[in-house]
């Protein structure tokens, strides 16, 4: 599901301005790299579940696990319900 979230957001940004979808993906990659290095370095929103905000874009990655077993659950706009991803689990 997170991959679908990312594809949808990237396509929407690309429709708004050429190249903006790629910028969104670069911002996402930057955050994913930080999550991989420091998975516990982000605010815990529920026990075992954390949120990482993307720079420049109003999106957050919701993830769980640790260095050995990391699971990205969703990539949601910050105006969407932060618990929307819970319905997916």
N, CA, C and O atoms as a GROMACS GRO file, in nm:
protein
  356
    1UNK      N    1   0.081  -0.120   0.000
    1UNK     CA    2   0.000   0.000   0.000
    1UNK      C    3   0.085   0.127   0.000
    1UNK      O    4   0.050   0.225  -0.066
    2UNK      N    5   0.196   0.127   0.072
    2UNK     CA    6   0.281   0.246   0.075
    2UNK      C    7   0.330   0.280  -0.065
    2UNK      O    8   0.340   0.397  -0.100
    3UNK      N    9   0.361   0.178  -0.145
    3UNK     CA   10   0.408   0.202  -0.282
    3UNK      C   11   0.298   0.270  -0.364
    3UNK      O   12   0.328   0.356  -0.447
    4UNK      N   13   0.174   0.231  -0.341
    4UNK     CA   14   0.062   0.296  -0.412
    4UNK      C   15   0.046   0.441  -0.368
    4UNK      O   16   0.018   0.528  -0.450
    5UNK      N   17   0.065   0.466  -0.238
    5UNK     CA   18   0.059   0.603  -0.187
    5UNK      C   19   0.164   0.690  -0.256
    5UNK      O   20   0.134   0.801  -0.300
    6UNK      N   21   0.285   0.638  -0.265
    6UNK     CA   22   0.396   0.712  -0.324
    6UNK      C   23   0.371   0.738  -0.472
    6UNK      O   24   0.392   0.849  -0.521
    7UNK      N   25   0.327   0.637  -0.544
    7UNK     CA   26   0.301   0.652  -0.687
    7UNK      C   27   0.192   0.756  -0.713
    7UNK      O   28   0.204   0.837  -0.804
    8UNK      N   29   0.089   0.753  -0.632
    8UNK     CA   30  -0.022   0.848  -0.647
    8UNK      C   31   0.024   0.991  -0.619
    8UNK      O   32  -0.008   1.082  -0.695
    9UNK      N   33   0.098   1.009  -0.510
    9UNK     CA   34   0.145   1.143  -0.474
    9UNK      C   35   0.242   1.196  -0.578
    9UNK      O   36   0.234   1.313  -0.618
   10UNK      N   37   0.333   1.112  -0.622
   10UNK     CA   38   0.431   1.153  -0.722
   10UNK      C   39   0.362   1.194  -0.852
   10UNK      O   40   0.398   1.295  -0.912
   11UNK      N   41   0.264   1.116  -0.896
   11UNK     CA   42   0.190   1.148  -1.019
   11UNK      C   43   0.115   1.279  -1.005
   11UNK      O   44   0.110   1.359  -1.098
   12UNK      N   45   0.056   1.301  -0.888
   12UNK     CA   46  -0.018   1.425  -0.866
   12UNK      C   47   0.076   1.545  -0.874
   12UNK      O   48   0.044   1.645  -0.940
   13UNK      N   49   0.191   1.536  -0.809
   13UNK     CA   50   0.286   1.647  -0.813
   13UNK      C   51   0.337   1.670  -0.955
   13UNK      O   52   0.356   1.785  -0.997
   14UNK      N   53   0.360   1.563  -1.029
   14UNK     CA   54   0.407   1.577  -1.167
   14UNK      C   55   0.304   1.646  -1.254
   14UNK      O   56   0.340   1.720  -1.346
   15UNK      N   57   0.175   1.622  -1.227
   15UNK     CA   58   0.068   1.690  -1.301
   15UNK      C   59   0.065   1.840  -1.270
   15UNK      O   60   0.029   1.921  -1.355
   16UNK      N   61   0.103   1.875  -1.148
   16UNK     CA   62   0.102   2.015  -1.108
   16UNK      C   63   0.213   2.093  -1.174
   16UNK      O   64   0.195   2.207  -1.217
   17UNK      N   65   0.332   2.028  -1.182
   17UNK     CA   66   0.447   2.095  -1.242
   17UNK      C   67   0.548   1.989  -1.286
   17UNK      O   68   0.583   1.900  -1.208
   18UNK      N   69   0.593   1.998  -1.408
   18UNK     CA   70   0.689   1.900  -1.460
   18UNK      C   71   0.814   1.899  -1.371
   18UNK      O   72   0.871   2.004  -1.342
   19UNK      N   73   0.854   1.780  -1.330
   19UNK     CA   74   0.974   1.764  -1.247
   19UNK      C   75   0.944   1.761  -1.098
   19UNK      O   76   1.028   1.717  -1.020
   20UNK      N   77   0.826   1.808  -1.058
   20UNK     CA   78   0.793   1.812  -0.916
   20UNK      C   79   0.772   1.672  -0.859
   20UNK      O   80   0.802   1.646  -0.742
   21UNK      N   81   0.720   1.581  -0.940
   21UNK     CA   82   0.704   1.443  -0.896
   21UNK      C   83   0.840   1.380  -0.864
   21UNK      O   84   0.853   1.306  -0.767
   22UNK      N   85   0.940   1.411  -0.946
   22UNK     CA   86   1.076   1.361  -0.921
   22UNK      C   87   1.134   1.421  -0.794
   22UNK      O   88   1.203   1.352  -0.719
   23UNK      N   89   1.106   1.548  -0.769
   23UNK     CA   90   1.153   1.611  -0.645
   23UNK      C   91   1.090   1.544  -0.524
   23UNK      O   92   1.156   1.523  -0.422
   24UNK      N   93   0.961   1.511  -0.535
   24UNK     CA   94   0.894   1.440  -0.428
   24UNK      C   95   0.964   1.306  -0.401
   24UNK      O   96   0.988   1.271  -0.285
   25UNK      N   97   0.995   1.234  -0.507
   25UNK     CA   98   1.062   1.104  -0.490
   25UNK      C   99   1.201   1.119  -0.429
   25UNK      O  100   1.242   1.034  -0.350
   26UNK      N  101   1.273   1.224  -0.463
   26UNK     CA  102   1.404   1.248  -0.402
   26UNK      C  103   1.390   1.278  -0.254
   26UNK      O  104   1.469   1.230  -0.173
   27UNK      N  105   1.290   1.358  -0.218
   27UNK     CA  106   1.266   1.388  -0.077
   27UNK      C  107   1.231   1.259  -0.001
   27UNK      O  108   1.276   1.238   0.112
   28UNK      N  109   1.153   1.176  -0.064
   28UNK     CA  110   1.116   1.048  -0.004
   28UNK      C  111   1.239   0.959   0.017
   28UNK      O  112   1.256   0.900   0.123
   29UNK      N  113   1.323   0.950  -0.085
   29UNK     CA  114   1.446   0.870  -0.073
   29UNK      C  115   1.534   0.920   0.041
   29UNK      O  116   1.592   0.841   0.115
   30UNK      N  117   1.542   1.051   0.055
   30UNK     CA  118   1.621   1.112   0.163
   30UNK      C  119   1.569   1.066   0.300
   30UNK      O  120   1.647   1.029   0.387
   31UNK      N  121   1.439   1.068   0.316
   31UNK     CA  122   1.378   1.026   0.443
   31UNK      C  123   1.396   0.877   0.465
   31UNK      O  124   1.426   0.834   0.577
   32UNK      N  125   1.380   0.798   0.361
   32UNK     CA  126   1.397   0.653   0.375
   32UNK      C  127   1.540   0.620   0.419
   32UNK      O  128   1.561   0.533   0.503
   33UNK      N  129   1.638   0.690   0.363
   33UNK     CA  130   1.777   0.669   0.404
   33UNK      C  131   1.795   0.698   0.553
   33UNK      O  132   1.864   0.624   0.622
   34UNK      N  133   1.732   0.804   0.601
   34UNK     CA  134   1.741   0.836   0.745
   34UNK      C  135   1.670   0.731   0.830
   34UNK      O  136   1.719   0.694   0.936
   35UNK      N  137   1.558   0.684   0.783
   35UNK     CA  138   1.486   0.580   0.858
   35UNK      C  139   1.570   0.453   0.866
   35UNK      O  140   1.576   0.390   0.971
   36UNK      N  141   1.634   0.417   0.756
   36UNK     CA  142   1.718   0.297   0.756
   36UNK      C  143   1.832   0.311   0.855
   36UNK      O  144   1.864   0.217   0.927
   37UNK      N  145   1.894   0.428   0.859
   37UNK     CA  146   2.006   0.451   0.950
   37UNK      C  147   1.962   0.464   1.096
   37UNK      O  148   2.029   0.414   1.186
   38UNK      N  149   1.850   0.531   1.118
   38UNK     CA  150   1.804   0.559   1.254
   38UNK      C  151   1.654   0.532   1.268
   38UNK      O  152   1.578   0.626   1.290
   39UNK      N  153   1.610   0.408   1.256
   39UNK     CA  154   1.466   0.380   1.259
   39UNK      C  155   1.398   0.422   1.389
   39UNK      O  156   1.278   0.452   1.389
   40UNK      N  157   1.471   0.423   1.498
   40UNK     CA  158   1.411   0.462   1.626
   40UNK      C  159   1.424   0.611   1.652
   40UNK      O  160   1.385   0.659   1.758
   41UNK      N  161   1.479   0.686   1.556
   41UNK     CA  162   1.504   0.828   1.574
   41UNK      C  163   1.387   0.918   1.536
   41UNK      O  164   1.403   1.039   1.522
   42UNK      N  165   1.271   0.860   1.519
   42UNK     CA  166   1.154   0.937   1.480
   42UNK      C  167   1.046   0.923   1.587
   42UNK      O  168   1.045   0.824   1.660
   43UNK      N  169   0.957   1.020   1.598
   43UNK     CA  170   0.855   1.016   1.703
   43UNK      C  171   0.767   0.892   1.694
   43UNK      O  172   0.719   0.854   1.587
   44UNK      N  173   0.747   0.831   1.808
   44UNK     CA  174   0.659   0.716   1.816
   44UNK      C  175   0.516   0.768   1.832
   44UNK      O  176   0.485   0.838   1.928
   45UNK      N  177   0.431   0.732   1.737
   45UNK     CA  178   0.293   0.780   1.741
   45UNK      C  179   0.199   0.680   1.807
   45UNK      O  180   0.094   0.716   1.860
   46UNK      N  181   0.237   0.555   1.802
   46UNK     CA  182   0.171   0.444   1.873
   46UNK      C  183   0.282   0.348   1.912
   46UNK      O  184   0.389   0.351   1.851
   47UNK      N  185   0.261   0.265   2.011
   47UNK     CA  186   0.369   0.172   2.048
   47UNK      C  187   0.419   0.092   1.927
   47UNK      O  188   0.343   0.020   1.863
   48UNK      N  189   0.548   0.107   1.898
   48UNK     CA  190   0.609   0.035   1.787
   48UNK      C  191   0.590   0.096   1.650
   48UNK      O  192   0.636   0.039   1.551
   49UNK      N  193   0.522   0.210   1.641
   49UNK     CA  194   0.495   0.274   1.512
   49UNK      C  195   0.545   0.418   1.516
   49UNK      O  196   0.518   0.492   1.610
   50UNK      N  197   0.618   0.457   1.412
   50UNK     CA  198   0.680   0.590   1.408
   50UNK      C  199   0.642   0.664   1.281
   50UNK      O  200   0.596   0.606   1.182
   51UNK      N  201   0.663   0.797   1.286
   51UNK     CA  202   0.631   0.884   1.173
   51UNK      C  203   0.752   0.969   1.138
   51UNK      O  204   0.816   1.028   1.225
   52UNK      N  205   0.782   0.975   1.008
   52UNK     CA  206   0.891   1.059   0.958
   52UNK      C  207   0.833   1.155   0.856
   52UNK      O  208   0.770   1.114   0.759
   53UNK      N  209   0.855   1.285   0.877
   53UNK     CA  210   0.804   1.387   0.786
   53UNK      C  211   0.900   1.410   0.670
   53UNK      O  212   1.022   1.409   0.689
   54UNK      N  213   0.845   1.430   0.552
   54UNK     CA  214   0.927   1.461   0.435
   54UNK      C  215   0.960   1.609   0.433
   54UNK      O  216   0.876   1.692   0.468
   55UNK      N  217   1.084   1.644   0.392
   55UNK     CA  218   1.115   1.786   0.376
   55UNK      C  219   1.043   1.842   0.255
   55UNK      O  220   1.028   1.775   0.153
   56UNK      N  221   0.999   1.965   0.266
   56UNK     CA  222   0.935   2.043   0.160
   56UNK      C  223   0.794   1.999   0.123
   56UNK      O  224   0.714   2.082   0.078
   57UNK      N  225   0.761   1.874   0.140
   57UNK     CA  226   0.630   1.822   0.101
   57UNK      C  227   0.549   1.785   0.226
   57UNK      O  228   0.605   1.735   0.323
   58UNK      N  229   0.419   1.810   0.224
   58UNK     CA  230   0.336   1.781   0.343
   58UNK      C  231   0.295   1.633   0.352
   58UNK      O  232   0.177   1.600   0.356
   59UNK      N  233   0.397   1.547   0.354
   59UNK     CA  234   0.374   1.402   0.361
   59UNK      C  235   0.454   1.343   0.475
   59UNK      O  236   0.556   1.398   0.518
   60UNK      N  237   0.406   1.229   0.523
   60UNK     CA  238   0.474   1.157   0.630
   60UNK      C  239   0.481   1.009   0.593
   60UNK      O  240   0.388   0.953   0.534
   61UNK      N  241   0.593   0.947   0.631
   61UNK     CA  242   0.608   0.803   0.618
   61UNK      C  243   0.582   0.741   0.754
   61UNK      O  244   0.642   0.781   0.854
   62UNK      N  245   0.495   0.644   0.757
   62UNK     CA  246   0.464   0.572   0.880
   62UNK      C  247   0.535   0.437   0.871
   62UNK      O  248   0.519   0.364   0.774
   63UNK      N  249   0.613   0.406   0.975
   63UNK     CA  250   0.690   0.283   0.972
   63UNK      C  251   0.694   0.215   1.108
   63UNK      O  252   0.666   0.276   1.211
   64UNK      N  253   0.729   0.088   1.105
   64UNK     CA  254   0.743   0.011   1.228
   64UNK      C  255   0.865  -0.078   1.215
   64UNK      O  256   0.922  -0.092   1.107
   65UNK      N  257   0.905  -0.136   1.324
   65UNK     CA  258   1.019  -0.226   1.324
   65UNK      C  259   1.147  -0.158   1.367
   65UNK      O  260   1.146  -0.047   1.420
   66UNK      N  261   1.258  -0.226   1.342
   66UNK     CA  262   1.389  -0.175   1.382
   66UNK      C  263   1.486  -0.195   1.266
   66UNK      O  264   1.445  -0.219   1.153
   67UNK      N  265   1.615  -0.185   1.296
   67UNK     CA  266   1.717  -0.195   1.192
   67UNK      C  267   1.708  -0.328   1.117
   67UNK      O  268   1.731  -0.332   0.996
   68UNK      N  269   1.676  -0.434   1.186
   68UNK     CA  270   1.674  -0.567   1.126
   68UNK      C  271   1.544  -0.599   1.052
   68UNK      O  272   1.543  -0.681   0.961
   69UNK      N  273   1.436  -0.536   1.092
   69UNK     CA  274   1.306  -0.566   1.032
   69UNK      C  275   1.224  -0.438   1.023
   69UNK      O  276   1.144  -0.408   1.112
   70UNK      N  277   1.242  -0.364   0.915
   70UNK     CA  278   1.175  -0.237   0.897
   70UNK      C  279   1.058  -0.252   0.799
   70UNK      O  280   1.073  -0.315   0.694
   71UNK      N  281   0.945  -0.196   0.834
   71UNK     CA  282   0.826  -0.205   0.749
   71UNK      C  283   0.767  -0.066   0.731
   71UNK      O  284   0.723  -0.004   0.828
   72UNK      N  285   0.767  -0.016   0.606
   72UNK     CA  286   0.703   0.112   0.576
   72UNK      C  287   0.556   0.083   0.550
   72UNK      O  288   0.522   0.010   0.456
   73UNK      N  289   0.470   0.141   0.632
   73UNK     CA  290   0.327   0.110   0.628
   73UNK      C  291   0.248   0.200   0.535
   73UNK      O  292   0.154   0.155   0.470
   74UNK      N  293   0.286   0.328   0.527
   74UNK     CA  294   0.209   0.422   0.446
   74UNK      C  295   0.289   0.549   0.422
   74UNK      O  296   0.383   0.581   0.495
   75UNK      N  297   0.250   0.620   0.317
   75UNK     CA  298   0.302   0.753   0.288
   75UNK      C  299   0.178   0.839   0.265
   75UNK      O  300   0.116   0.833   0.160
   76UNK      N  301   0.144   0.920   0.366
   76UNK     CA  302   0.018   0.995   0.362
   76UNK      C  303   0.040   1.145   0.372
   76UNK      O  304   0.135   1.192   0.436
   77UNK      N  305  -0.048   1.220   0.309
   77UNK     CA  306  -0.051   1.365   0.323
   77UNK      C  307  -0.081   1.396   0.470
   77UNK      O  308  -0.161   1.327   0.533
   78UNK      N  309  -0.018   1.497   0.522
   78UNK     CA  310  -0.034   1.528   0.664
   78UNK      C  311  -0.174   1.578   0.700
   78UNK      O  312  -0.208   1.585   0.818
   79UNK      N  313  -0.254   1.614   0.601
   79UNK     CA  314  -0.392   1.654   0.630
   79UNK      C  315  -0.486   1.534   0.636
   79UNK      O  316  -0.601   1.546   0.680
   80UNK      N  317  -0.438   1.418   0.593
   80UNK     CA  318  -0.519   1.297   0.604
   80UNK      C  319  -0.512   1.247   0.748
   80UNK      O  320  -0.420   1.281   0.822
   81UNK      N  321  -0.609   1.168   0.786
   81UNK     CA  322  -0.610   1.111   0.920
   81UNK      C  323  -0.482   1.033   0.944
   81UNK      O  324  -0.448   0.945   0.864
   82UNK      N  325  -0.410   1.062   1.052
   82UNK     CA  326  -0.286   0.991   1.078
   82UNK      C  327  -0.307   0.844   1.109
   82UNK      O  328  -0.212   0.766   1.110
   83UNK      N  329  -0.430   0.806   1.134
   83UNK     CA  330  -0.458   0.666   1.166
   83UNK      C  331  -0.515   0.589   1.046
   83UNK      O  332  -0.556   0.474   1.059
   84UNK      N  333  -0.516   0.654   0.931
   84UNK     CA  334  -0.569   0.590   0.810
   84UNK      C  335  -0.493   0.461   0.779
   84UNK      O  336  -0.553   0.363   0.735
   85UNK      N  337  -0.364   0.461   0.803
   85UNK     CA  338  -0.283   0.344   0.774
   85UNK      C  339  -0.316   0.227   0.866
   85UNK      O  340  -0.287   0.112   0.832
   86UNK      N  341  -0.374   0.254   0.981
   86UNK     CA  342  -0.410   0.146   1.073
   86UNK      C  343  -0.512   0.050   1.013
   86UNK      O  344  -0.510  -0.070   1.043
   87UNK      N  345  -0.599   0.101   0.929
   87UNK     CA  346  -0.701   0.016   0.865
   87UNK      C  347  -0.640  -0.084   0.768
   87UNK      O  348  -0.704  -0.182   0.729
   88UNK      N  349  -0.516  -0.059   0.729
   88UNK     CA  350  -0.448  -0.147   0.633
   88UNK      C  351  -0.384  -0.267   0.699
   88UNK      O  352  -0.358  -0.368   0.634
   89UNK      N  353  -0.359  -0.258   0.828
   89UNK     CA  354  -0.287  -0.366   0.896
   89UNK      C  355  -0.379  -0.475   0.941
   89UNK      O  356  -0.334  -0.574   1.000
   0.00000   0.00000   0.00000
